[in-house]
């Protein structure tokens, strides 16, 4: 059975790392490519678990040696996926999931057109800002300048959503996890003829609803909130400040991170 290459992209703080972690708890046969990066570890991150951490000099050498399937510079640090991850997954007959940014995703699509693209969106800038702030607090560093830099970058990344076959709006974690699981199972069903053990019709319906071509009405308020759909064509993000109580209330409803 041929493995499927899944690409998942999202603005920083949209919860994609949590989604990937939850998916792998529930669906077997999905390998995760641990990316290489030149940025420093954050919080409780461990080398080889969240990322393979290396120096800028070593990363550049790896580029010259053709180690990477894709790589990109994001917020001043390099990130890349080693070709070896894909080779190992294929040898084992497993699916492979890449957690990469829109630049890296474009490189992979150019090389592997059969890959399945999934874009994860936060519901609005207010929720995204709260997630980014909460992550900074958890790491012991509160940097509002960095939060707003990532918020501004988010709208530019979201503009690339049309390049992805599936779209998830991560407003409720449990629902987003169920949608991601349905996408993986549906793609296995259609591509490999793999049976779906439970409620197969419902699983296929959920996956179909996440197809970009079926998501326009659901995406409209998100795109408007991030200033991508406006009457003037200019971005108009809502950066109004929340109180600590409002941030805390959103956090109670939301356990997402990256």
C-alpha positions as CSV (number, residue, x, y, z in Angstrom):
1,X,0.0,0.0,0.0
2,X,1.4,3.4,-1.0
3,X,1.7,6.0,1.7
4,X,0.1,9.4,1.3
5,X,2.0,12.6,1.8
6,X,0.0,15.1,3.8
7,X,1.1,18.8,4.1
8,X,-0.4,20.8,6.9
9,X,0.3,24.6,7.1
10,X,-1.0,27.4,9.3
11,X,0.0,30.7,10.7
12,X,2.0,30.5,13.9
13,X,-0.4,29.9,16.9
14,X,-3.2,28.3,14.8
15,X,-2.9,25.0,16.7
16,X,-1.5,22.8,14.0
17,X,1.0,21.1,16.3
18,X,-1.8,20.1,18.7
19,X,-3.9,18.9,15.8
20,X,-1.1,16.7,14.5
21,X,-0.4,15.3,18.0
22,X,-4.1,14.4,18.5
23,X,-4.4,12.9,15.1
24,X,-1.4,10.6,15.6
25,X,-3.0,9.3,18.9
26,X,-6.1,8.3,17.1
27,X,-4.9,7.1,13.6
28,X,-2.1,4.6,13.1
29,X,0.3,4.5,10.3
30,X,0.9,8.2,10.2
31,X,4.6,9.2,10.5
32,X,5.6,12.8,11.4
33,X,8.6,14.4,9.8
34,X,10.5,16.2,12.6
35,X,11.8,19.4,10.9
36,X,15.3,20.9,11.2
37,X,15.6,24.4,12.4
38,X,18.2,27.0,13.3
39,X,16.1,28.7,15.9
40,X,16.7,28.2,19.6
41,X,14.5,25.7,21.6
42,X,11.5,27.2,23.3
43,X,10.1,26.2,26.7
44,X,10.1,22.5,27.2
45,X,11.1,21.6,23.6
46,X,13.6,18.8,23.2
47,X,16.0,18.2,20.4
48,X,14.7,15.4,18.1
49,X,11.1,15.6,19.5
50,X,9.6,18.9,18.3
51,X,12.5,19.9,16.1
52,X,16.0,18.9,15.2
53,X,17.9,21.9,16.3
54,X,21.1,22.9,14.5
55,X,23.3,25.9,13.7
56,X,22.9,28.2,10.8
57,X,26.2,27.1,9.4
58,X,25.3,23.4,9.6
59,X,21.9,24.1,8.0
60,X,23.5,25.9,5.1
61,X,25.9,23.0,4.6
62,X,22.9,20.6,4.6
63,X,21.3,22.7,1.8
64,X,24.4,22.4,-0.3
65,X,24.4,18.6,0.3
66,X,20.8,18.3,-1.0
67,X,19.6,17.0,2.4
68,X,16.2,18.8,2.3
69,X,13.0,18.0,0.5
70,X,12.1,21.6,1.3
71,X,13.4,24.5,3.3
72,X,12.5,28.1,4.0
73,X,13.6,31.1,6.2
74,X,10.8,32.1,8.5
75,X,11.0,35.0,11.1
76,X,14.8,35.0,10.7
77,X,15.4,31.2,11.2
78,X,15.7,28.4,8.7
79,X,13.3,25.4,8.8
80,X,13.5,22.3,6.6
81,X,12.4,18.8,6.0
82,X,14.9,16.1,5.3
83,X,14.3,13.8,2.3
84,X,15.1,10.9,4.5
85,X,11.8,11.3,6.3
86,X,9.8,10.6,3.1
87,X,12.0,7.7,2.2
88,X,11.6,6.0,5.6
89,X,7.8,6.5,5.5
90,X,7.5,5.0,2.0
91,X,9.7,2.1,3.0
92,X,7.4,1.3,5.9
93,X,4.2,1.8,3.8
94,X,3.1,4.7,6.1
95,X,1.6,8.0,5.4
96,X,3.8,11.0,6.2
97,X,2.6,14.3,7.6
98,X,4.7,17.5,7.1
99,X,4.1,20.4,9.4
100,X,5.5,23.2,7.2
101,X,4.9,26.8,6.2
102,X,3.5,28.0,2.9
103,X,6.9,28.5,1.3
104,X,7.9,24.9,2.0
105,X,4.5,23.6,1.0
106,X,4.9,25.3,-2.4
107,X,8.3,23.6,-2.9
108,X,6.8,20.2,-2.0
109,X,3.8,20.6,-4.3
110,X,6.2,21.4,-7.2
111,X,8.1,18.2,-6.6
112,X,5.2,15.9,-5.5
113,X,1.9,17.0,-7.1
114,X,0.1,14.1,-5.5
115,X,0.6,15.4,-2.0
116,X,-2.5,16.4,0.0
117,X,-2.6,20.0,1.3
118,X,-4.4,21.0,4.4
119,X,-4.5,24.6,5.6
120,X,-5.5,25.4,9.2
121,X,-6.9,28.8,10.0
122,X,-7.6,30.5,13.3
123,X,-11.2,31.8,13.5
124,X,-10.1,35.5,13.9
125,X,-7.2,37.7,14.9
126,X,-8.5,38.1,18.5
127,X,-8.3,34.4,19.1
128,X,-4.9,34.1,17.4
129,X,-3.4,36.9,19.4
130,X,-4.6,35.3,22.6
131,X,-3.0,32.0,21.6
132,X,0.2,33.7,20.8
133,X,0.3,35.6,24.0
134,X,-0.5,32.5,26.1
135,X,2.3,30.6,24.4
136,X,4.7,33.4,25.2
137,X,3.6,33.4,28.8
138,X,4.1,29.6,29.0
139,X,7.6,30.1,27.7
140,X,8.2,32.8,30.3
141,X,8.6,35.6,27.7
142,X,5.9,38.1,26.9
143,X,6.8,40.0,23.8
144,X,3.9,42.0,22.3
145,X,6.0,43.2,19.4
146,X,6.7,39.6,18.4
147,X,3.0,38.8,18.8
148,X,1.9,41.6,16.5
149,X,4.6,40.7,14.0
150,X,3.2,37.2,13.8
151,X,-0.4,38.6,13.5
152,X,0.6,40.7,10.5
153,X,2.3,37.7,8.9
154,X,-0.8,35.5,9.5
155,X,-3.0,37.4,7.1
156,X,-0.3,37.1,4.4
157,X,0.0,33.4,5.0
158,X,-3.8,32.9,4.9
159,X,-3.9,34.5,1.5
160,X,-2.3,31.2,0.2
161,X,-5.3,29.1,1.3
162,X,-6.4,28.6,-2.3
163,X,-3.3,26.4,-2.9
164,X,-4.6,23.8,-0.5
165,X,-7.2,21.1,-1.1
166,X,-8.6,21.1,2.4
167,X,-9.3,23.9,4.8
168,X,-9.9,23.6,8.6
169,X,-11.0,26.5,10.8
170,X,-9.6,25.7,14.2
171,X,-12.2,27.3,16.5
172,X,-13.1,24.1,18.5
173,X,-10.2,21.7,19.0
174,X,-12.3,18.5,19.2
175,X,-14.1,19.3,16.0
176,X,-10.9,20.3,14.1
177,X,-9.3,17.0,15.2
178,X,-12.3,15.0,14.0
179,X,-12.1,16.8,10.7
180,X,-8.4,16.2,10.3
181,X,-9.0,12.5,11.1
182,X,-11.8,12.3,8.5
183,X,-9.5,13.9,5.8
184,X,-6.8,11.3,6.4
185,X,-9.3,8.3,6.4
186,X,-11.1,9.6,3.3
187,X,-7.9,10.0,1.3
188,X,-6.9,6.5,2.3
189,X,-10.3,5.3,1.2
190,X,-10.2,7.0,-2.2
191,X,-6.5,6.5,-3.1
192,X,-5.8,3.1,-1.6
193,X,-9.3,1.5,-1.2
194,X,-8.7,1.3,2.6
195,X,-12.0,0.6,4.4
196,X,-13.2,2.9,7.1
197,X,-14.1,0.9,10.2
198,X,-16.8,3.1,11.7
199,X,-19.5,5.4,10.3
200,X,-17.8,5.5,6.9
201,X,-20.5,7.6,5.2
202,X,-20.3,10.3,7.9
203,X,-16.5,10.3,7.8
204,X,-16.6,10.9,4.0
205,X,-19.2,13.7,4.4
206,X,-17.1,15.5,7.0
207,X,-14.0,15.3,4.8
208,X,-15.9,16.5,1.8
209,X,-17.2,19.5,3.7
210,X,-13.6,20.5,4.4
211,X,-12.6,20.6,0.7
212,X,-11.7,24.1,-0.3
213,X,-14.3,24.1,-3.0
214,X,-17.0,23.4,-0.4
215,X,-15.7,25.9,2.2
216,X,-16.4,29.3,0.8
217,X,-19.3,30.3,3.0
218,X,-17.6,29.0,6.1
219,X,-14.4,30.8,5.3
220,X,-16.0,34.2,4.5
221,X,-16.1,35.5,8.1
222,X,-12.6,34.3,8.7
223,X,-11.2,36.0,5.6
224,X,-13.1,39.2,6.5
225,X,-11.8,39.2,10.0
226,X,-8.2,39.0,8.7
227,X,-8.8,41.8,6.2
228,X,-8.5,39.5,3.2
229,X,-12.0,40.1,2.0
230,X,-12.8,43.9,2.2
231,X,-14.6,46.3,0.0
232,X,-11.4,48.4,-0.5
233,X,-9.1,45.4,-1.0
234,X,-6.9,46.7,1.8
235,X,-6.2,44.7,4.9
236,X,-8.0,45.9,8.0
237,X,-7.1,43.7,10.9
238,X,-8.9,44.3,14.2
239,X,-6.2,44.8,16.8
240,X,-8.4,46.1,19.6
241,X,-7.0,45.2,23.0
242,X,-8.5,42.6,25.3
243,X,-8.5,42.6,29.1
244,X,-6.6,39.9,31.0
245,X,-10.0,38.4,31.9
246,X,-11.0,38.1,28.2
247,X,-7.7,36.5,27.3
248,X,-8.1,34.1,30.2
249,X,-11.7,33.3,29.1
250,X,-10.6,32.5,25.5
251,X,-7.8,30.3,26.9
252,X,-10.3,28.2,28.9
253,X,-12.1,27.3,25.7
254,X,-8.9,26.7,23.7
255,X,-6.0,24.4,24.4
256,X,-4.2,25.0,21.1
257,X,-0.5,26.1,20.7
258,X,1.3,26.1,17.4
